Amino acid sequence: MRACAVFLLIFLAGAAVANADAKYVNDRLEITLRSGPGLEYRILRSLPTGTELEMLEKQDKWSRVRLPGGAEGWVLTRYLTDELPASEKYKSLKEKCGPLEKKLAALESTNNSLKTENQKLSDKLAALRQQLSKTEEKYKELKESASEYLTIKKENERLSAQLEKKNKKIASLEARAADAFLSDALKWFLCGAGVLVLGILIGSRNKRKRSSLV
């Protein structure tokens, strides 16, 4: 409708500068074209509203005109107008606005479809943003968990290294203790064996002395 209003203004402006010699049958439904300038002359034909006529001459209340096909005759001047009648303008504009209205309706339909599609995309975008927010929260939690895991892992590795070091030290001390124990046991064993052998030798010598006395 807005396009039709603009077109109407352009059309009316163009009509205002039209050829001044062009005349039109005004908004009466029909007028008669006569063979002479008076009602007593024969009617040649009827002219409907909007018929374009070429003005040839004026005589009192009558005008001699020529039709687009070349026929000539007389009509009452008061039924002529310099501008295209409003009814014909309306008809012309309606014919020209018809395609524009259809085009406008198509554009409005397309616009409504785009609005619907845009709303769907907006809803989808909102859902994606919400999902992204949840994903970022989970990522943050995982990142914090990963940081804690790395800290625990490093601490575990440190303690494991300390434990292994202490285990090695304990093993070394146990080995040294075992060696010392065996050394001392061997010494005591040898000492005891020596004492035992010495006792046997002394006892054997005493027996020989007693036998020689007897």
N, CA, C and O of each residue as an XYZ file, in Angstrom:
856
protein
N       0.827     -1.205      0.000
C       0.000      0.000      0.000
C       0.865      1.261      0.000
O       0.513      2.249     -0.644
N       1.978      1.237      0.707
C       2.878      2.377      0.727
C       3.456      2.622     -0.662
O       3.592      3.765     -1.098
N       3.801      1.514     -1.363
C       4.334      1.648     -2.717
C       3.281      2.240     -3.643
O       3.600      3.048     -4.515
N       2.025      1.840     -3.455
C       0.938      2.367     -4.293
C       0.743      3.860     -4.049
O       0.471      4.604     -4.991
N       0.878      4.309     -2.803
C       0.709      5.732     -2.489
C       1.790      6.555     -3.162
O       1.517      7.629     -3.698
N       3.019      6.054     -3.138
C       4.117      6.765     -3.804
C       3.882      6.827     -5.298
O       4.083      7.860     -5.937
N       3.444      5.682     -5.852
C       3.180      5.641     -7.294
C       2.061      6.602     -7.668
O       2.113      7.228     -8.727
N       1.027      6.729     -6.796
C      -0.088      7.639     -7.062
C       0.398      9.082     -7.128
O      -0.022      9.835     -8.007
N       1.276      9.475     -6.211
C       1.803     10.839     -6.220
C       2.588     11.115     -7.498
O       2.469     12.188     -8.091
N       3.395     10.132     -7.919
C       4.169     10.310     -9.151
C       3.242     10.418    -10.344
O       3.453     11.223    -11.252
N       2.194      9.577    -10.320
C       1.253      9.570    -11.445
C       0.514     10.902    -11.548
O       0.346     11.445    -12.640
N       0.075     11.423    -10.401
C      -0.650     12.695    -10.408
C       0.248     13.849    -10.844
O      -0.205     14.758    -11.540
N       1.509     13.819    -10.442
C       2.443     14.866    -10.851
C       2.667     14.824    -12.351
O       2.773     15.857    -13.012
N       2.737     13.583    -12.887
C       2.916     13.442    -14.335
C       1.693     13.911    -15.083
O       1.816     14.499    -16.158
N       0.510     13.664    -14.537
C      -0.721     14.058    -15.204
C      -0.864     15.572    -15.267
O      -1.480     16.106    -16.189
N      -0.290     16.266    -14.275
C      -0.419     17.725    -14.223
C       0.338     18.401    -15.355
O      -0.012     19.506    -15.770
N       1.388     17.729    -15.860
C       2.188     18.337    -16.934
C       1.884     17.695    -18.284
O       2.675     17.813    -19.220
N       0.755     17.023    -18.386
C       0.387     16.358    -19.637
C       0.079     17.393    -20.715
O      -0.055     18.584    -20.434
N      -0.028     16.918    -21.946
C      -0.327     17.789    -23.100
C      -1.646     18.532    -22.874
O      -2.690     17.914    -22.666
N      -1.584     19.869    -22.919
C      -2.781     20.676    -22.653
C      -3.860     20.496    -23.713
O      -5.027     20.791    -23.451
N      -3.501     20.019    -24.905
C      -4.476     19.837    -25.976
C      -5.301     18.569    -25.794
O      -6.348     18.409    -26.421
N      -4.833     17.674    -24.941
C      -5.557     16.420    -24.724
C      -6.719     16.673    -23.787
O      -6.567     17.312    -22.746
N      -7.882     16.165    -24.167
C      -9.082     16.272    -23.345
C      -9.606     14.875    -23.061
O      -9.336     13.927    -23.798
N     -10.357     14.773    -21.981
C     -10.922     13.485    -21.596
C     -12.393     13.678    -21.254
O     -12.803     14.727    -20.757
N     -13.159     12.659    -21.527
C     -14.551     12.659    -21.071
C     -14.522     12.530    -19.569
O     -13.858     11.647    -19.026
N     -15.263     13.436    -18.872
C     -15.175     13.439    -17.422
C     -15.920     12.271    -16.795
O     -16.230     11.284    -17.462
N     -16.202     12.398    -15.506
C     -16.729     11.266    -14.764
C     -18.199     10.938    -15.027
O     -18.754     10.084    -14.336
N     -18.861     11.591    -16.016
C     -20.168     11.090    -16.442
C     -19.968      9.722    -17.046
O     -18.916      9.463    -17.631
N     -20.915      8.859    -16.930
C     -20.757      7.498    -17.447
C     -20.545      7.497    -18.953
O     -19.678      6.785    -19.462
N     -21.326      8.285    -19.660
C     -21.200      8.365    -21.111
C     -21.672      9.741    -21.599
O     -22.540     10.366    -20.988
N     -21.089     10.193    -22.701
C     -21.603     11.406    -23.371
C     -21.787     11.059    -24.849
O     -21.298     10.036    -25.328
N     -22.491     11.919    -25.547
C     -22.768     11.649    -26.967
C     -21.883     12.480    -27.871
O     -21.639     13.659    -27.614
N     -21.413     11.860    -28.918
C     -20.660     12.554    -29.960
C     -21.652     12.828    -31.094
O     -22.232     11.897    -31.653
N     -21.846     14.108    -31.433
C     -22.844     14.487    -32.440
C     -22.151     15.030    -33.698
O     -20.978     15.403    -33.704
N     -22.936     15.045    -34.722
C     -22.402     15.492    -36.015
C     -22.275     17.010    -36.095
O     -21.624     17.521    -37.006
N     -22.877     17.732    -35.172
C     -22.807     19.189    -35.179
C     -22.919     19.736    -33.778
O     -23.185     18.984    -32.841
N     -22.716     21.062    -33.609
C     -22.721     21.681    -32.281
C     -24.123     21.992    -31.775
O     -24.476     23.160    -31.611
N     -24.915     20.976    -31.529
C     -26.250     21.187    -30.986
C     -26.932     19.856    -30.751
O     -26.575     18.832    -31.332
N     -27.932     19.906    -29.874
C     -28.637     18.664    -29.534
C     -29.482     18.147    -30.698
O     -29.873     16.980    -30.722
N     -29.758     19.030    -31.664
C     -30.576     18.612    -32.795
C     -29.784     17.794    -33.815
O     -30.364     17.177    -34.708
N     -28.452     17.792    -33.676
C     -27.637     17.038    -34.629
C     -27.625     15.551    -34.265
O     -27.852     15.143    -33.126
N     -27.350     14.791    -35.290
C     -27.386     13.327    -35.156
C     -26.268     12.840    -34.208
O     -25.149     13.353    -34.200
N     -26.641     11.817    -33.410
C     -25.671     11.189    -32.499
C     -24.836     10.187    -33.304
O     -25.355      9.255    -33.919
N     -23.549     10.417    -33.272
C     -22.657      9.504    -34.001
C     -22.295      8.275    -33.158
O     -22.260      7.152    -33.662
N     -22.034      8.501    -31.903
C     -21.704      7.386    -30.984
C     -21.710      7.886    -29.547
O     -21.802      9.088    -29.294
N     -21.611      6.966    -28.627
C     -21.494      7.308    -27.201
C     -20.032      7.147    -26.782
O     -19.350      6.216    -27.211
N     -19.573      8.052    -25.954
C     -18.188      8.033    -25.488
C     -18.162      7.761    -23.986
O     -18.728      8.537    -23.215
N     -17.534      6.706    -23.565
C     -17.472      6.399    -22.126
C     -16.486      7.302    -21.403
O     -15.639      7.951    -22.017
N     -16.619      7.326    -20.084
C     -15.711      8.097    -19.242
C     -14.269      7.689    -19.514
O     -13.949      6.505    -19.617
N     -13.406      8.694    -19.627
C     -11.986      8.426    -19.813
C     -11.553      8.391    -21.253
O     -10.361      8.241    -21.521
N     -12.475      8.524    -22.202
C     -12.100      8.532    -23.617
C     -11.231      9.746    -23.907
O     -11.609     10.873    -23.587
N     -10.065      9.523    -24.511
C      -9.163     10.628    -24.819
C      -9.572     11.268    -26.153
O      -9.814     10.571    -27.138
N      -9.643     12.563    -26.167
C     -10.080     13.306    -27.349
C      -9.073     14.406    -27.677
O      -8.445     14.979    -26.787
N      -8.935     14.687    -28.959
C      -8.086     15.806    -29.385
C      -8.983     17.017    -29.675
O      -9.900     16.942    -30.493
N      -8.703     18.117    -28.998
C      -9.493     19.326    -29.181
C      -9.116     19.987    -30.518
O      -7.948     20.265    -30.789
N     -10.175     20.233    -31.361
C      -9.953     20.870    -32.659
C     -10.407     22.335    -32.659
O      -9.714     23.209    -33.180
N     -11.585     22.590    -32.066
C     -12.078     23.976    -31.976
C     -13.204     24.049    -30.955
O     -13.811     23.037    -30.605
N     -13.468     25.241    -30.493
C     -14.568     25.487    -29.559
C     -15.571     26.436    -30.222
O     -15.207     27.361    -30.949
N     -16.857     26.163    -29.936
C     -17.927     27.020    -30.480
C     -19.032     27.096    -29.455
O     -19.830     26.171    -29.303
N     -19.066     28.226    -28.746
C     -20.049     28.413    -27.673
C     -19.903     27.295    -26.644
O     -18.842     27.162    -26.035
N     -20.947     26.490    -26.437
C     -20.930     25.437    -25.427
C     -20.416     24.111    -25.985
O     -20.353     23.109    -25.273
N     -20.050     24.117    -27.270
C     -19.672     22.858    -27.903
C     -18.213     22.893    -28.347
O     -17.640     23.953    -28.599
N     -17.634     21.697    -28.432
C     -16.252     21.570    -28.886
C     -16.189     20.491    -29.954
O     -16.788     19.422    -29.830
N     -15.431     20.811    -31.026
C     -15.210     19.782    -32.057
C     -13.948     19.020    -31.676
O     -12.899     19.608    -31.412
N     -14.076     17.693    -31.655
C     -12.973     16.846    -31.177
C     -12.713     15.722    -32.173
O     -13.544     15.403    -33.024
N     -11.532     15.137    -32.033
C     -11.168     13.996    -32.871
C     -10.827     12.821    -31.941
O     -10.117     12.986    -30.949
N     -11.344     11.642    -32.278
C     -11.106     10.432    -31.502
C      -9.772      9.816    -31.932
O      -9.276     10.128    -33.015
N      -9.187      8.950    -31.106
C      -7.923      8.302    -31.461
C      -7.982      7.581    -32.805
O      -6.966      7.488    -33.495
N      -9.168      7.061    -33.195
C      -9.288      6.354    -34.477
C      -9.413      7.282    -35.675
O      -9.392      6.826    -36.818
N      -9.545      8.612    -35.419
C      -9.641      9.588    -36.512
C     -11.026     10.176    -36.708
O     -11.175     11.185    -37.396
N     -12.046      9.560    -36.113
C     -13.415     10.081    -36.259
C     -13.535     11.425    -35.557
O     -12.897     11.658    -34.530
N     -14.359     12.309    -36.119
C     -14.548     13.636    -35.543
C     -16.029     13.869    -35.231
O     -16.907     13.227    -35.807
N     -16.285     14.800    -34.309
C     -17.649     15.141    -33.957
C     -17.662     16.223    -32.914
O     -16.629     16.779    -32.540
N     -18.914     16.518    -32.436
C     -19.083     17.600    -31.463
C     -19.588     17.028    -30.122
O     -20.426     16.128    -30.075
N     -19.031     17.602    -29.033
C     -19.476     17.209    -27.687
C     -19.654     18.474    -26.860
O     -19.065     19.512    -27.163
N     -20.464     18.380    -25.821
C     -20.638     19.506    -24.909
C     -19.326     19.740    -24.149
O     -18.751     18.817    -23.570
N     -18.871     20.994    -24.167
C     -17.573     21.330    -23.572
C     -17.544     21.047    -22.081
O     -16.506     20.670    -21.537
N     -18.699     21.231    -21.405
C     -18.712     21.051    -19.953
C     -18.430     19.611    -19.524
O     -18.133     19.350    -18.358
N     -18.523     18.691    -20.464
C     -18.257     17.284    -20.125
C     -16.804     16.899    -20.381
O     -16.428     15.734    -20.250
N     -15.991     17.889    -20.748
C     -14.579     17.615    -21.002
C     -13.719     18.107    -19.848
O     -14.083     19.055    -19.152
N     -12.603     17.475    -19.654
C     -11.664     17.860    -18.597
C     -10.252     17.720    -19.116
O      -9.966     16.895    -19.984
N      -9.378     18.538    -18.570
C      -7.977     18.484    -18.993
C      -7.218     17.311    -18.381
O      -6.159     16.927    -18.879
N      -7.742     16.755    -17.330
C      -7.060     15.667    -16.633
C      -7.844     14.371    -16.770
O      -9.057     14.361    -16.979
N      -7.111     13.300    -16.647
C      -7.748     11.988    -16.673
C      -8.695     11.899    -15.488
O      -8.281     12.190    -14.366
N      -9.943     11.511    -15.687
C     -10.919     11.441    -14.587
C     -10.429     10.568    -13.443
O      -9.650      9.631    -13.620
N     -10.920     10.919    -12.266
C     -10.487     10.196    -11.068
C     -10.793      8.706    -11.163
O      -9.999      7.876    -10.722
N     -11.958      8.365    -11.746
C     -12.317      6.947    -11.856
C     -11.333      6.198    -12.737
O     -10.981      5.051    -12.460
N     -10.884      6.869    -13.823
C      -9.915      6.235    -14.707
C      -8.534      6.174    -14.061
O      -7.796      5.204    -14.234
N      -8.196      7.236    -13.306
C      -6.934      7.206    -12.573
C      -6.923      6.049    -11.587
O      -5.935      5.330    -11.440
N      -8.075      5.896    -10.909
C      -8.180      4.817     -9.936
C      -8.032      3.472    -10.607
O      -7.328      2.589    -10.116
N      -8.723      3.319    -11.768
C      -8.650      2.055    -12.492
C      -7.214      1.769    -12.940
O      -6.721      0.649    -12.807
N      -6.544      2.816    -13.480
C      -5.169      2.653    -13.939
C      -4.229      2.320    -12.791
O      -3.380      1.433    -12.879
N      -4.419      3.079    -11.698
C      -3.568      2.825    -10.539
C      -3.803      1.446     -9.942
O      -2.877      0.780     -9.480
N      -5.071      1.035     -9.964
C      -5.387     -0.286     -9.423
C      -4.708     -1.373    -10.250
O      -4.191     -2.349     -9.707
N      -4.717     -1.190    -11.576
C      -4.057     -2.166    -12.449
C      -2.549     -2.192    -12.201
O      -1.919     -3.250    -12.199
N      -1.984     -0.987    -11.991
C      -0.547     -0.919    -11.777
C      -0.150     -1.343    -10.371
O       0.933     -1.882    -10.143
N      -1.072     -1.081     -9.421
C      -0.770     -1.448     -8.039
C      -0.990     -2.925     -7.763
O      -0.451     -3.482     -6.807
N      -1.812     -3.564     -8.637
C      -2.080     -4.993     -8.419
C      -0.807     -5.811     -8.276
O      -0.634     -6.506     -7.275
N       0.100     -5.741     -9.271
C       1.357     -6.502     -9.150
C       2.197     -6.061     -7.959
O       2.861     -6.869     -7.310
N       2.150     -4.730     -7.680
C       2.921     -4.246     -6.535
C       2.369     -4.800     -5.219
O       3.119     -5.149     -4.307
N       1.025     -4.870     -5.146
C       0.413     -5.413     -3.929
C       0.754     -6.893     -3.767
O       1.011     -7.375     -2.664
N       0.749     -7.603     -4.911
C       1.127     -9.021     -4.857
C       2.575     -9.172     -4.422
O       2.922    -10.039     -3.620
N       3.422     -8.286     -4.987
C       4.834     -8.329     -4.625
C       5.019     -7.987     -3.155
O       5.824     -8.600     -2.454
N       4.237     -6.969     -2.690
C       4.314     -6.591     -1.283
C       3.847     -7.734     -0.388
O       4.449     -8.000      0.653
N       2.757     -8.418     -0.803
C       2.261     -9.553     -0.021
C       3.315    -10.658      0.033
O       3.524    -11.290      1.069
N       3.978    -10.877     -1.119
C       5.032    -11.900     -1.155
C       6.188    -11.515     -0.240
O       6.750    -12.353      0.465
N       6.535    -10.203     -0.268
C       7.615     -9.738      0.597
C       7.240     -9.852      2.071
O       8.067    -10.214      2.907
N       5.968     -9.534      2.380
C       5.518     -9.664      3.767
C       5.545    -11.125      4.211
O       5.927    -11.444      5.337
N       5.127    -12.009      3.289
C       5.173    -13.434      3.603
C       6.607    -13.897      3.843
O       6.895    -14.638      4.783
N       7.508    -13.431      2.950
C       8.926    -13.776      3.120
C       9.467    -13.204      4.426
O      10.231    -13.853      5.141
N       9.045    -11.955      4.722
C       9.491    -11.319      5.964
C       9.011    -12.090      7.183
O       9.759    -12.271      8.144
N       7.749    -12.548      7.144
C       7.219    -13.346      8.256
C       7.983    -14.655      8.399
O       8.287    -15.101      9.505
N       8.287    -15.263      7.243
C       9.060    -16.510      7.283
C      10.442    -16.270      7.875
O      10.948    -17.070      8.663
N      11.049    -15.133      7.472
C      12.371    -14.798      8.002
C      12.303    -14.515      9.503
O      13.205    -14.884     10.256
N      11.212    -13.848      9.930
C      11.055    -13.583     11.365
C      10.942    -14.899     12.139
O      11.544    -15.067     13.199
N      10.146    -15.837     11.576
C       9.988    -17.141     12.228
C      11.322    -17.872     12.290
O      11.692    -18.436     13.319
N      12.040    -17.850     11.159
C      13.342    -18.511     11.103
C      14.327    -17.840     12.054
O      15.130    -18.502     12.711
N      14.246    -16.505     12.114
C      15.122    -15.761     13.009
C      14.837    -16.102     14.472
O      15.755    -16.210     15.285
N      13.545    -16.271     14.796
C      13.172    -16.641     16.166
C      13.712    -18.028     16.508
O      14.214    -18.264     17.607
N      13.596    -18.949     15.532
C      14.131    -20.297     15.751
C      15.636    -20.249     15.976
O      16.172    -20.918     16.860
N      16.311    -19.433     15.149
C      17.766    -19.310     15.289
C      18.136    -18.660     16.620
O      19.123    -19.039     17.250
N      17.328    -17.669     17.046
C      17.578    -17.018     18.337
C      17.418    -18.015     19.480
O      18.231    -18.049     20.403
N      16.350    -18.836     19.408
C      16.128    -19.857     20.443
C      17.279    -20.866     20.447
O      17.763    -21.267     21.505
N      17.706    -21.267     19.254
C      18.803    -22.227     19.139
C      20.092    -21.633     19.684
O      20.865    -22.311     20.362
N      20.318    -20.338     19.375
C      21.510    -19.662     19.867
C      21.490    -19.578     21.381
O      22.516    -19.780     22.031
N      20.315    -19.278     21.953
C      20.199    -19.204     23.411
C      20.498    -20.561     24.040
O      21.180    -20.648     25.061
N      19.973    -21.629     23.411
C      20.228    -22.983     23.920
C      21.713    -23.325     23.828
O      22.275    -23.929     24.742
N      22.344    -22.935     22.718
C      23.775    -23.211     22.543
C      24.608    -22.425     23.562
O      25.597    -22.932     24.091
N      24.195    -21.185     23.826
C      24.912    -20.395     24.826
C      24.791    -21.026     26.203
O      25.760    -21.065     26.961
N      23.595    -21.524     26.526
C      23.390    -22.180     27.815
C      24.244    -23.445     27.907
O      24.868    -23.718     28.932
N      24.258    -24.212     26.809
C      25.074    -25.424     26.781
C      26.559    -25.088     26.891
O      27.318    -25.788     27.562
N      26.964    -24.003     26.219
C      28.359    -23.572     26.295
C      28.723    -23.179     27.723
O      29.815    -23.487     28.200
N      27.799    -22.495     28.400
C      28.055    -22.099     29.774
C      28.254    -23.325     30.672
O      29.157    -23.359     31.508
N      27.389    -24.332     30.482
C      27.528    -25.570     31.272
C      28.842    -26.273     30.949
O      29.522    -26.785     31.838
N      29.188    -26.288     29.657
C      30.432    -26.939     29.246
C      31.638    -26.224     29.842
O      32.600    -26.864     30.267
N      31.584    -24.875     29.873
C      32.682    -24.113     30.460
C      32.808    -24.405     31.956
O      33.915    -24.502     32.484
N      31.662    -24.546     32.636
C      31.695    -24.878     34.056
C      32.318    -26.258     34.280
O      33.140    -26.445     35.177
N      31.909    -27.226     33.442
C      32.476    -28.575     33.565
C      33.976    -28.558     33.269
O      34.771    -29.223     33.934
N      34.338    -27.764     32.235
C      35.759    -27.670     31.885
C      36.557    -27.078     33.044
O      37.662    -27.529     33.348
N      35.979    -26.059     33.687
C      36.642    -25.435     34.832
C      36.816    -26.439     35.965
O      37.870    -26.499     36.599
N      35.758    -27.236     36.214
C      35.844    -28.261     37.259
C      36.898    -29.297     36.921
O      37.693    -29.699     37.771
N      36.892    -29.731     35.642
C      37.884    -30.723     35.215
C      39.299    -30.158     35.310
O      40.239    -30.858     35.687
N      39.432    -28.882     34.960
C      40.740    -28.239     35.032
C      41.224    -28.194     36.471
O      42.390    -28.469     36.751
N      40.308    -27.839     37.397
C      40.673    -27.810     38.805
C      41.004    -29.213     39.302
O      41.957    -29.410     40.056
N      40.189    -30.201     38.863
C      40.448    -31.592     39.249
C      41.792    -32.052     38.699
O      42.553    -32.742     39.378
N      42.071    -31.660     37.460
C      43.345    -32.045     36.846
C      44.511    -31.415     37.596
O      45.556    -32.038     37.784
N      44.312    -30.162     38.023
C      45.358    -29.489     38.783
C      45.603    -30.202     40.112
O      46.746    -30.400     40.523
N      44.503    -30.585     40.781
C      44.629    -31.328     42.036
C      45.293    -32.678     41.794
O      46.119    -33.133     42.586
N      44.914    -33.310     40.687
C      45.496    -34.628     40.359
C      46.994    -34.520     40.146
O      47.763    -35.351     40.629
N      47.409    -33.474     39.409
C      48.836    -33.292     39.160
C      49.586    -33.025     40.457
O      50.699    -33.513     40.658
N      48.956    -32.236     41.343
C      49.589    -31.947     42.628
C      49.751    -33.224     43.446
O      50.809    -33.490     44.017
N      48.665    -34.013     43.488
C      48.708    -35.281     44.226
C      49.719    -36.235     43.606
O      50.445    -36.938     44.309
N      49.754    -36.248     42.271
C      50.686    -37.132     41.578
C      52.135    -36.760     41.902
O      52.963    -37.627     42.181
N      52.427    -35.448     41.860
C      53.783    -35.007     42.184
C      54.146    -35.352     43.624
O      55.259    -35.797     43.905
N      53.184    -35.139     44.543
C      53.433    -35.463     45.948
C      53.654    -36.962     46.131
O      54.516    -37.385     46.901
N      52.862    -37.757     45.412
C      53.007    -39.210     45.481
C      54.369    -39.656     44.953
O      55.027    -40.530     45.518
N      54.770    -39.014     43.833
C      56.075    -39.357     43.270
C      57.197    -38.978     44.235
O      58.177    -39.706     44.392
N      57.026    -37.805     44.885
C      58.037    -37.381     45.851
C      58.122    -38.337     47.026
O      59.212    -38.735     47.436
N      56.956    -38.709     47.571
C      56.928    -39.646     48.700
C      57.443    -41.018     48.288
O      58.148    -41.682     49.048
N      57.081    -41.438     47.065
C      57.574    -42.737     46.569
C      59.085    -42.738     46.467
O      59.738    -43.725     46.807
N      59.650    -41.613     45.990
C      61.111    -41.509     45.891
C      61.750    -41.556     47.277
O      62.767    -42.217     47.488
N      61.119    -40.824     48.234
C      61.646    -40.850     49.602
C      61.561    -42.250     50.201
O      62.485    -42.718     50.867
N      60.404    -42.921     49.943
C      60.221    -44.262     50.481
C      61.244    -45.232     49.894
O      61.816    -46.064     50.597
N      61.457    -45.098     48.581
C      62.436    -45.982     47.939
C      63.843    -45.740     48.499
O      64.613    -46.672     48.727
N      64.151    -44.444     48.713
C      65.449    -44.100     49.278
C      65.616    -44.689     50.681
O      66.667    -45.232     51.022
N      64.547    -44.568     51.492
C      64.602    -45.110     52.854
C      64.674    -46.629     52.829
O      65.394    -47.239     53.620
N      63.906    -47.246     51.896
C      63.954    -48.713     51.778
C      65.364    -49.179     51.438
O      65.849    -50.174     51.975
N      66.019    -48.439     50.531
C      67.395    -48.804     50.175
C      68.314    -48.662     51.383
O      69.190    -49.491     51.629
N      68.081    -47.560     52.145
C      68.914    -47.333     53.327
C      68.697    -48.430     54.362
O      69.639    -48.927     54.980
N      67.391    -48.803     54.537
C      67.066    -49.879     55.489
C      67.699    -51.188     55.044
O      68.249    -51.934     55.854
N      67.614    -51.460     53.730
C      68.206    -52.692     53.195
C      69.714    -52.696     53.427
O      70.301    -53.722     53.773
N      70.330    -51.532     53.232
C      71.775    -51.427     53.448
C      72.118    -51.655     54.909
O      73.074    -52.359     55.234
N      71.311    -51.037     55.805
C      71.551    -51.206     57.240
C      71.326    -52.645     57.663
O      72.079    -53.191     58.470
N      70.276    -53.261     57.108
C      70.011    -54.665     57.436
C      71.152    -55.559     56.960
O      71.546    -56.499     57.651
N      71.677    -55.258     55.776
C      72.791    -56.060     55.256
C      74.018    -55.906     56.147
O      74.700    -56.884     56.453
N      74.294    -54.663     56.564
C      75.447    -54.413     57.426
C      75.246    -55.074     58.785
O      76.180    -55.614     59.377
N      73.972    -55.017     59.276
C      73.689    -55.650     60.566
C      73.862    -57.159     60.481
O      74.391    -57.797     61.391
N      73.398    -57.714     59.352
C      73.538    -59.166     59.172
C      75.007    -59.563     59.098
O      75.431    -60.571     59.664
N      75.789    -58.719     58.365
C      77.223    -59.016     58.271
C      77.887    -58.929     59.640
O      78.729    -59.755     59.992
N      77.492    -57.910     60.408
C      78.075    -57.751     61.744
C      77.672    -58.902     62.651
O      78.485    -59.409     63.424
N      76.405    -59.314     62.553
C      75.929    -60.424     63.377
C      76.689    -61.706     63.055
O      77.117    -62.430     63.954
N      76.850    -61.974     61.769
C      77.568    -63.175     61.354
C      79.029    -63.127     61.798
O      79.609    -64.134     62.203
N      79.599    -61.942     61.712
C      80.997    -61.793     62.128
C      81.155    -62.069     63.622
O      82.057    -62.789     64.050
N      80.240    -61.467     64.409
C      80.303    -61.677     65.860
C      80.020    -63.135     66.215
O      80.690    -63.713     67.071
N      79.025    -63.726     65.553
C      78.689    -65.133     65.836
C      79.862    -66.043     65.521
O      80.162    -66.997     66.239
N      80.532    -65.696     64.383
C      81.682    -66.509     64.000
C      82.800    -66.381     65.030
O      83.466    -67.350     65.393
N      82.975    -65.146     65.481
C      84.012    -64.934     66.498
C      83.702    -65.728     67.756
O      84.577    -66.403     68.299
N      82.460    -65.651     68.222
C      82.083    -66.384     69.431
C      82.172    -67.892     69.213
O      82.558    -68.658     70.096
N      81.795    -68.278     67.996
C      81.903    -69.718     67.699
C      83.350    -70.184     67.751
O      83.674    -71.211     68.347
N      84.202    -69.409     67.117
C      85.615    -69.781     67.099
C      86.207    -69.735     68.509
O      87.017    -70.573     68.907
N      85.763    -68.715     69.241
C      86.255    -68.596     70.611
C      85.822    -69.789     71.451
O      86.606    -70.372     72.199
N      84.509    -70.140     71.295
C      83.989    -71.295     72.054
C      84.670    -72.570     71.634
O      85.002    -73.417     72.464
N      84.879    -72.706     70.315
C      85.547    -73.926     69.813
C      86.959    -74.004     70.350
O      87.449    -75.079     70.696
N      87.611    -72.846     70.418
C      88.999    -72.836     70.938
C      89.014    -73.240     72.388
O      89.863    -74.018     72.824
N      88.060    -72.703     73.140
C      87.990    -73.040     74.568
C      87.730    -74.537     74.745
O      88.324    -75.204     75.592
N      86.798    -75.045     73.893
C      86.472    -76.460     73.981
C      87.680    -77.320     73.658
O      87.960    -78.292     74.360
N      88.394    -76.968     72.603
C      89.600    -77.735     72.215
C      90.653    -77.632     73.292
O      91.331    -78.608     73.613
N      90.786    -76.440     73.847
C      91.766    -76.255     74.914
C      91.418    -77.111     76.130
O      92.279    -77.708     76.776
N      90.088    -77.143     76.415
C      89.654    -77.954     77.563
C      89.926    -79.422     77.327
O      90.335    -80.151     78.231
N      89.690    -79.848     76.085
C      89.937    -81.253     75.769
C      91.422    -81.564     75.907
O      91.807    -82.601     76.447
N      92.241    -80.653     75.414
C      93.688    -80.882     75.486
C      94.155    -80.943     76.952
O      94.941    -81.806     77.343
N      93.644    -80.006     77.728
C      94.035    -79.979     79.153
C      93.565    -81.245     79.849
O      94.290    -81.833     80.651
N      92.336    -81.660     79.531
C      91.804    -82.875     80.171
C      92.602    -84.089     79.773
O      92.851    -84.974     80.592
N      93.007    -84.138     78.518
C      93.777    -85.284     78.044
C      95.123    -85.311     78.712
O      95.618    -86.388     79.043
N      95.744    -84.153     78.927
C      97.056    -84.093     79.563
C      96.934    -84.523     81.011
O      97.824    -85.214     81.509
N      95.892    -84.153     81.697
C      95.723    -84.551     83.105
C      95.552    -86.052     83.237
O      96.053    -86.669     84.177
N      94.833    -86.636     82.275
C      94.644    -88.103     82.306
C      95.973    -88.798     82.145
O      96.218    -89.801     82.814
N      96.851    -88.298     81.274
C      98.144    -88.940     81.071
C      99.004    -88.822     82.307
O      99.756    -89.736     82.645
N      98.886    -87.674     82.990
C      99.643    -87.519     84.219
C      99.199    -88.508     85.284
O     100.015    -89.095     85.994
N      97.888    -88.677     85.376
C      97.387    -89.613     86.371
C      97.794    -91.023     86.070
O      98.084    -91.797     86.983
N      97.822    -91.372     84.809
C      98.201    -92.736     84.422
C      99.677    -92.993     84.733
O     100.032    -94.105     85.124
N     100.497    -92.041     84.576
C     101.920    -92.223     84.860
C     102.163    -92.319     86.354
O     103.129    -92.961     86.767
N     101.364    -91.733     87.147
C     101.493    -91.817     88.583
C     101.084    -93.209     89.091
O     101.654    -93.700     90.065
N     100.189    -93.790     88.497
C      99.737    -95.111     88.927
C     100.791    -96.107     88.526
O     100.640    -97.301     88.781
